[in-house]
Amino acid sequence: MRFVLRKIRRLLFAWQRLVPAKFRWYKVHSQLVLICLTIIIFFNILFGVYLGRFDFRRRKFVFSKLVTAYCFAMASIFGAYYIWHVYKEISIGQLSRSHTIEIYCYMNVCVCLINYVTQWEKTSQIIGFQNSVPLFKILNSLDISLKVVIRSFTYSTIKTFACPLIEYGTLSLYQKRAHPELQWTSFATARTMLPVIVANQINNCFFGGLVIADLVLSSINQQLENIVKEANMLQTPVQMGLQKPYYRMRRFCELADGLDELAEKYYYCAILSKGYLRFTDWSMVLSLLMNLIGITLGFYNQYMAIADHYINEEPFDFYLAMVVLVFLSVPFMELVMVARISNQMLRETRKTGDLLQHIDLQNADVRFKQVVHSFWLHVSTIDYKLMPMGLLELNTTLVNSVFSSVTGFLLILIQSDLTLRFSLK
């Protein structure tokens, strides 16, 4: 681990030489966030879901007519091609219920088209939201260990890049098995995989925002914990006997100033991370629905293949079954990652309230008491719940709900199939 951190520090040092002068005063974690944001915004524009750009002269995001024309052209070509392709495959009978991966990928075409409409309609709100977030001001004011930053950065990389690569590799094996005449880098693989990547782009933006918010909240709680320890220590009988009232008042005023800054950062982090959800709620709900249908259909097709093998003595393709199983496991793994980071955010917000309750205010300064009560008011009034469209809450119970739903649907389908099979005999 030390070797990896040492290599990463060298890469970051080399990167700092390439960074423009106006960004060199950023801390390491701020520069990593800047890199990630640049990549995400680039892909948003590339896929045609974002109609704005960053104006370096004015230093803010603005609406761009040129980018809008490109996005409209991109969405029109994407929609026309995939709608015609899906219609053609259905009309000639090439696409059937047993084609699990193709059906799952083409279901994401609907998610992509709806994402285009919803994101374009909210363009002015999204640009205003981006310009109102003091992200790098908050990040540069915090001290975050490189180890924590690398862990969060790796977590985001797995969700954004590793999962699509696993799906692409699995789909390549699937295409090679189903169509031996095609190469593993064939256009058919990329064509089938593109809707999945575009559909997950908006969800990746929200996931990255939660990772950054979790970094900020964990740093806030770490600083708050140090303030709580010092404030309680200043009120012990031993310290009160050793220190003069003026020194204690000055220290409480300094701690109150620190709490004021933490309260402002907490408010921004909680409100903005919760507010960003309204720009991605449609995409998250639709993706969850498509994943639920795709996973259920995939496992049902696996059951049908096994049942036909043992009941009707038909050949069973174990290799193809494993490929489909891996491909269906990736969306479920992404769901687990989203639920985990959302639950971590909930834990950090509750931890902030718990730390404030552990502050002893019996012998504290008046201003310090006021700041603590004000901070606690912020924490208690912000009902931090991540509920896209108010339908479901993003936490660990979401995984159990999805697993229970898939299991329930499968039991109904399998029971109906077995009843039909044995009734015909």
Secondary structure, 3 states (H helix, E strand, C coil): CHHHHHHHHHHHHHHHHHCCHHHCCCCHHHHHHHHHHHHHHHHHHHHCCCCEEEECCCCEEEECHHHHHHHHHHHHHHHHHHHHHHHHHHHCCCCCCCCHHHHHHHHHHHHHHHHHHHHHHCHHHHHHHHHHCCHHHHHHCCCCCHHHHHHHHHHHHHHHHHHHHHHHHHHHHHHHHHCCCCCCCCHHHHHHHHHHHHHHHHHHHHHHHHHHHHHHHHHHHHHHHHHHHHHHHHCCHHHHHHCCHHHHHHHHHHHHHHHHHHHHHHHHHHHHHHHHHHHCHHHHHHHHHHHHHHHHHHHHHHHHHHHHHHCCCCCCCHHHHHHHHHHHHHHHHHHHHHHHHHHHHHHHHHHHHHHHHCCCCCCCCHHHHHHHHHHHHHHHHCCCCCCHHHCCCCCHHHHHHHHHHHHHHHHHHHHHHHHHHHHHC
